[in-house]
Amino acid sequence: MDLIAKTKLSFPRDLVFSTYRDHLADTVPFLPNVSSIIVQERSEEAEVVKLVNLWTASTEIPSVAKKFLKPEMLQWTDRAQWDGPKWECRWHIETHAFPGLVDCKGATTFHEDGSGTELRIAGELVLNLEKAHIPRLFAGTVRPVIEKVVVGALTPNLLKTGEGIEKYLQAKRGA
């Protein structure tokens, strides 16, 4: 299922791009559903930066679900390739809960918009329900419904990251 989102930030593109790439972990206080972002790997080659970030959600697990969901399951690994000349970040998200079940990848592009920046997020989310041991006939029926629900929940969180960058930069400007 396609994942598409757009948001505008009031800061110049070069600042938004470098903040998103180099200071994402510093924006955690401004991200309502994230408790931490840890840079696990970083490599640079010419104008391309490759990052591996470990994200942890700040969602409370309901007591009824604690038997099945552990806190470490509310983590995901974000593998990103930042291409400076293209003003683009290509990403792939790997969930820690139910590995292989979710395939989510795409690109975030950064566009000048007057004195600000427009972020355009375009990706794809695929649920591999055959890895969940669901009968194929049932999986084919429920896959589009579940994908729609997941994309519906994921899109606002992607936009919240842009809002978090905006708030972080505003706080830095005011300091």
C-alpha positions as a LaTeX table, in Angstrom:
\begin{tabular}{lrrr}
\hline
Residue & $x$ (\AA) & $y$ (\AA) & $z$ (\AA) \\
\hline
Met1 & 0.00 & 0.00 & 0.00 \\
Asp2 & 1.30 & 3.45 & $-0.88$ \\
Leu3 & 2.41 & 5.78 & 1.86 \\
Ile4 & 2.33 & 9.46 & 0.91 \\
Ala5 & 2.65 & 12.53 & 3.11 \\
Lys6 & 3.70 & 16.17 & 2.80 \\
Thr7 & 4.50 & 18.83 & 5.34 \\
Lys8 & 6.02 & 22.31 & 5.33 \\
Leu9 & 8.67 & 23.67 & 7.66 \\
Ser10 & 9.52 & 27.35 & 8.05 \\
Phe11 & 13.30 & 26.86 & 7.89 \\
Pro12 & 15.65 & 26.77 & 4.86 \\
Arg13 & 16.13 & 23.47 & 3.07 \\
Asp14 & 19.84 & 23.09 & 3.87 \\
Leu15 & 19.18 & 23.51 & 7.61 \\
Val16 & 16.18 & 21.13 & 7.62 \\
Phe17 & 18.11 & 18.51 & 5.62 \\
Ser18 & 21.22 & 18.62 & 7.81 \\
Thr19 & 19.17 & 18.66 & 11.04 \\
Tyr20 & 17.08 & 15.70 & 9.93 \\
Arg21 & 20.23 & 13.78 & 8.95 \\
Asp22 & 22.70 & 14.80 & 11.66 \\
His23 & 20.62 & 15.77 & 14.72 \\
Leu24 & 17.53 & 13.56 & 14.61 \\
Ala25 & 18.30 & 12.08 & 18.05 \\
Asp26 & 18.31 & 15.62 & 19.49 \\
Thr27 & 14.70 & 16.09 & 18.38 \\
Val28 & 13.33 & 13.26 & 20.58 \\
Pro29 & 11.96 & 15.69 & 23.22 \\
Phe30 & 9.77 & 17.12 & 20.45 \\
Leu31 & 8.51 & 13.73 & 19.17 \\
Pro32 & 5.44 & 12.62 & 21.15 \\
Asn33 & 5.54 & 8.89 & 20.35 \\
Val34 & 9.31 & 8.32 & 20.50 \\
Ser35 & 11.39 & 7.76 & 23.64 \\
Ser36 & 14.78 & 7.44 & 21.93 \\
Ile37 & 16.68 & 7.41 & 18.66 \\
Ile38 & 20.15 & 5.89 & 18.79 \\
Val39 & 22.59 & 6.18 & 15.90 \\
Gln40 & 24.04 & 2.67 & 15.57 \\
Glu41 & 26.09 & 3.20 & 12.41 \\
Arg42 & 27.17 & 6.14 & 10.30 \\
Ser43 & 29.34 & 6.17 & 7.20 \\
Glu44 & 30.12 & 8.90 & 4.71 \\
Glu45 & 31.24 & 8.61 & 1.12 \\
Ala46 & 31.48 & 11.77 & $-0.95$ \\
Glu47 & 28.11 & 13.52 & $-0.51$ \\
Val48 & 26.21 & 10.42 & 0.63 \\
Val49 & 25.71 & 9.59 & 4.30 \\
Lys50 & 24.45 & 6.17 & 5.38 \\
Leu51 & 22.80 & 5.87 & 8.78 \\
Val52 & 21.36 & 3.06 & 10.84 \\
Asn53 & 19.13 & 4.41 & 13.63 \\
Leu54 & 17.38 & 2.44 & 16.35 \\
Trp55 & 14.03 & 4.00 & 17.27 \\
Thr56 & 12.08 & 3.17 & 20.42 \\
Ala57 & 8.40 & 4.06 & 20.80 \\
Ser58 & 7.14 & 5.69 & 23.98 \\
Thr59 & 3.83 & 3.86 & 23.92 \\
Glu60 & 2.60 & 2.23 & 27.11 \\
Ile61 & 1.81 & $-1.44$ & 26.61 \\
Pro62 & $-1.66$ & $-2.28$ & 27.98 \\
Ser63 & $-1.48$ & $-4.83$ & 30.80 \\
Val64 & $-3.57$ & $-7.33$ & 28.82 \\
Ala65 & $-0.97$ & $-7.23$ & 26.00 \\
Lys66 & 2.18 & $-7.39$ & 28.16 \\
Lys67 & 2.15 & $-11.18$ & 27.94 \\
Phe68 & 2.56 & $-10.96$ & 24.16 \\
Leu69 & 4.32 & $-7.63$ & 23.61 \\
Lys70 & 7.64 & $-6.82$ & 25.23 \\
Pro71 & 9.11 & $-3.28$ & 25.32 \\
Glu72 & 11.89 & $-4.28$ & 22.88 \\
Met73 & 9.17 & $-5.14$ & 20.36 \\
Leu74 & 8.29 & $-1.43$ & 20.20 \\
Gln75 & 11.54 & $-0.71$ & 18.41 \\
Trp76 & 12.43 & $-0.45$ & 14.76 \\
Thr77 & 15.60 & 0.00 & 12.78 \\
Asp78 & 15.71 & 2.73 & 10.18 \\
Arg79 & 18.35 & 2.28 & 7.46 \\
Ala80 & 18.76 & 5.52 & 5.55 \\
Gln81 & 20.89 & 6.78 & 2.70 \\
Trp82 & 21.12 & 10.57 & 2.55 \\
Asp83 & 22.04 & 11.96 & $-0.87$ \\
Gly84 & 23.03 & 15.62 & $-0.50$ \\
Pro85 & 23.03 & 16.62 & $-4.19$ \\
Lys86 & 19.58 & 15.09 & $-4.68$ \\
Trp87 & 18.16 & 16.48 & $-1.39$ \\
Glu88 & 16.83 & 12.99 & $-0.78$ \\
Cys89 & 16.79 & 10.35 & 1.92 \\
Arg90 & 16.00 & 6.76 & 0.89 \\
Trp91 & 14.93 & 4.66 & 3.85 \\
His92 & 13.94 & 1.15 & 4.83 \\
Ile93 & 12.29 & 0.36 & 8.16 \\
Glu94 & 12.73 & $-3.01$ & 9.87 \\
Thr95 & 10.37 & $-3.74$ & 12.73 \\
His96 & 11.65 & $-5.70$ & 15.72 \\
Ala97 & 8.23 & $-7.13$ & 16.51 \\
Phe98 & 7.41 & $-9.95$ & 14.14 \\
Pro99 & 10.55 & $-9.68$ & 11.93 \\
Gly100 & 9.90 & $-9.96$ & 8.22 \\
Leu101 & 6.19 & $-9.31$ & 8.61 \\
Val102 & 6.37 & $-5.62$ & 7.68 \\
Asp103 & 8.26 & $-4.27$ & 4.67 \\
Cys104 & 8.29 & $-0.48$ & 4.65 \\
Lys105 & 10.56 & 1.56 & 2.40 \\
Gly106 & 10.55 & 4.82 & 0.55 \\
Ala107 & 12.11 & 8.24 & 0.19 \\
Thr108 & 11.83 & 11.64 & 1.78 \\
Thr109 & 12.69 & 14.56 & $-0.48$ \\
Phe110 & 13.39 & 18.12 & 0.59 \\
His111 & 12.10 & 20.95 & $-1.62$ \\
Glu112 & 12.58 & 24.70 & $-1.36$ \\
Asp113 & 9.28 & 26.43 & $-0.65$ \\
Gly114 & 9.83 & 30.16 & $-0.47$ \\
Ser115 & 12.01 & 30.69 & 2.58 \\
Gly116 & 10.95 & 27.32 & 3.98 \\
Thr117 & 11.06 & 23.65 & 3.09 \\
Glu118 & 8.48 & 21.15 & 1.93 \\
Leu119 & 9.07 & 17.53 & 2.92 \\
Arg120 & 7.56 & 14.95 & 0.59 \\
Ile121 & 7.40 & 11.40 & 1.89 \\
Ala122 & 6.62 & 8.62 & $-0.57$ \\
Gly123 & 6.88 & 4.98 & 0.30 \\
Glu124 & 5.31 & 1.60 & 0.30 \\
Leu125 & 4.16 & $-0.65$ & 3.11 \\
Val126 & 3.68 & $-4.37$ & 2.49 \\
Leu127 & 2.55 & $-6.90$ & 5.07 \\
Asn128 & 3.98 & $-10.37$ & 4.53 \\
Leu129 & 1.14 & $-12.17$ & 6.29 \\
Glu130 & 2.36 & $-15.57$ & 5.10 \\
Lys131 & 5.10 & $-15.14$ & 7.73 \\
Ala132 & 2.39 & $-14.76$ & 10.37 \\
His133 & 1.07 & $-18.27$ & 9.69 \\
Ile134 & $-2.31$ & $-16.96$ & 8.55 \\
Pro135 & $-4.14$ & $-19.08$ & 5.97 \\
Arg136 & $-3.49$ & $-17.71$ & 2.47 \\
Leu137 & $-7.16$ & $-17.17$ & 1.63 \\
Phe138 & $-7.69$ & $-15.21$ & 4.86 \\
Ala139 & $-4.42$ & $-13.27$ & 4.42 \\
Gly140 & $-5.47$ & $-12.10$ & 0.96 \\
Thr141 & $-8.72$ & $-10.77$ & 2.37 \\
Val142 & $-7.37$ & $-9.03$ & 5.45 \\
Arg143 & $-4.02$ & $-7.75$ & 4.06 \\
Pro144 & $-5.48$ & $-4.61$ & 2.39 \\
Val145 & $-7.54$ & $-3.80$ & 5.49 \\
Ile146 & $-4.58$ & $-4.16$ & 7.87 \\
Glu147 & $-2.27$ & $-2.24$ & 5.51 \\
Lys148 & $-4.79$ & 0.60 & 5.35 \\
Val149 & $-4.98$ & 0.75 & 9.16 \\
Val150 & $-1.18$ & 0.64 & 9.54 \\
Val151 & $-0.62$ & 3.32 & 6.86 \\
Gly152 & $-3.35$ & 5.42 & 8.51 \\
Ala153 & $-1.48$ & 5.22 & 11.82 \\
Leu154 & 2.02 & 5.59 & 10.35 \\
Thr155 & 1.37 & 8.69 & 8.22 \\
Pro156 & 0.65 & 11.06 & 11.15 \\
Asn157 & 3.78 & 9.78 & 12.90 \\
Leu158 & 5.90 & 10.53 & 9.83 \\
Leu159 & 4.45 & 14.04 & 9.79 \\
Lys160 & 5.13 & 14.41 & 13.53 \\
Thr161 & 8.84 & 13.89 & 12.82 \\
Gly162 & 8.74 & 16.94 & 10.54 \\
Glu163 & 6.87 & 18.87 & 13.25 \\
Gly164 & 9.50 & 17.73 & 15.77 \\
Ile165 & 12.29 & 19.08 & 13.54 \\
Glu166 & 10.39 & 22.39 & 13.27 \\
Lys167 & 9.97 & 22.66 & 17.06 \\
Tyr168 & 13.60 & 21.68 & 17.68 \\
Leu169 & 14.84 & 24.37 & 15.26 \\
Gln170 & 12.49 & 26.96 & 16.81 \\
Ala171 & 13.83 & 26.09 & 20.27 \\
Lys172 & 17.43 & 26.38 & 19.03 \\
Arg173 & 16.67 & 29.75 & 17.41 \\
Gly174 & 15.12 & 30.99 & 20.66 \\
Ala175 & 18.01 & 29.82 & 22.85 \\
\hline
\end{tabular}
